[in-house]
Amino acid sequence: MKKFLKYFLVVVLLVVGLALIFNRQIKNALVNQMTNSAVSSKIVSSSSSSKKANYDFKKITAVDNQLVVSAATGEKSDAIGKIAIPSVGLKLPIFAGLNNEDLVRGAGTMKEDQKMGAEGNYALAGHHMSDESLLFGPLAKAKLGDKIYLTDGKKVYVYKTTLKTVVNKSEVQYIYDVPGKKLLTLVTCASGEAGEVDRTIIQAELVSTKSATKANMKYFE
C-alpha cells in the first residue's frame, strides 16, 4: 500500500508539473499570436484612440492567465503606431495609454499627447515576460548604438540608443521631457511574474525622420 501511494504521489506531481509547464507555454503562445496579429493590423490616428486611454502606470498588472484570456476575447484597441528594433528582433504595435489588455499585445504610450519624432520624450511601456522573445523581453539584449524605428504609418522615425540601465520602479524621472531633446524612452513594466520591482530603461535620441515607404516599412513586418 505504501509503495502504491508513493507511485501515485509521483504520478500526481508529474501531471501537475506538466500542467504548469504547458500552461505557461499556452499563455506565451497566445501572447505571441496576439502580438503578431496586432502588429500586422492597420495603424489609426492617435487622436481618436487617446480619448479612452488610461495613463495610470500604477494600475498596470502582471500578465496572468486571466488577463491573457481577457485580452484574447475582449474588444481590441487599434494600434496608433509600431516599433521595431531589428538588432534584437523586436516588432510590436503601439497603443494609446496603458490599458492592461493592450499591454498583453504590444507597447503603450505613457503620457497623453506625446508625439513621435517631436521635441520631448516619447515614452513607451511594455511587459518583460519570462520568455524574453515576447513583448519588451528582447530589450534585455539591446546595446548602446542600436537603431530603434517608430512609425505612425506616414513617417518612419529613426532613433539611436544612448542609455541602457536597470532601476527601481520608483525612479520615474527617465520619462520626463528634456528641453531641446527629441527622446524615445522604453520602460519595462510589470513582468510575467507578480511583485517585480526592477525596470529596464532604454533611452534613444532621434537621428532622422523619413517618409514611410515600402523599403523602410519592412522593419515592422
PEPECOR-V231798 format. One record per run of one state. SS is the DSSP state (h for helix, s for strand, l for the rest). FROM is the first residue (numbers start at 1). TO is the last residue. If there is no record, write none. Layout:
SS|FROM|TO + SS|FROM|TO
This chain:
l|1|1 + h|2|39 + l|40|45 + h|46|52 + l|53|56 + h|57|59 + l|60|64 + h|65|73 + l|74|80 + s|81|85 + h|86|88 + l|89|89 + s|90|95 + l|96|99 + h|100|103 + l|104|105 + s|106|109 + l|110|119 + s|120|128 + l|129|134 + s|135|135 + h|136|141 + l|142|146 + s|147|151 + l|152|154 + s|155|168 + l|169|172 + h|173|175 + l|176|181 + s|182|189 + l|190|197 + s|198|211 + l|212|213 + h|214|220 + l|221|221
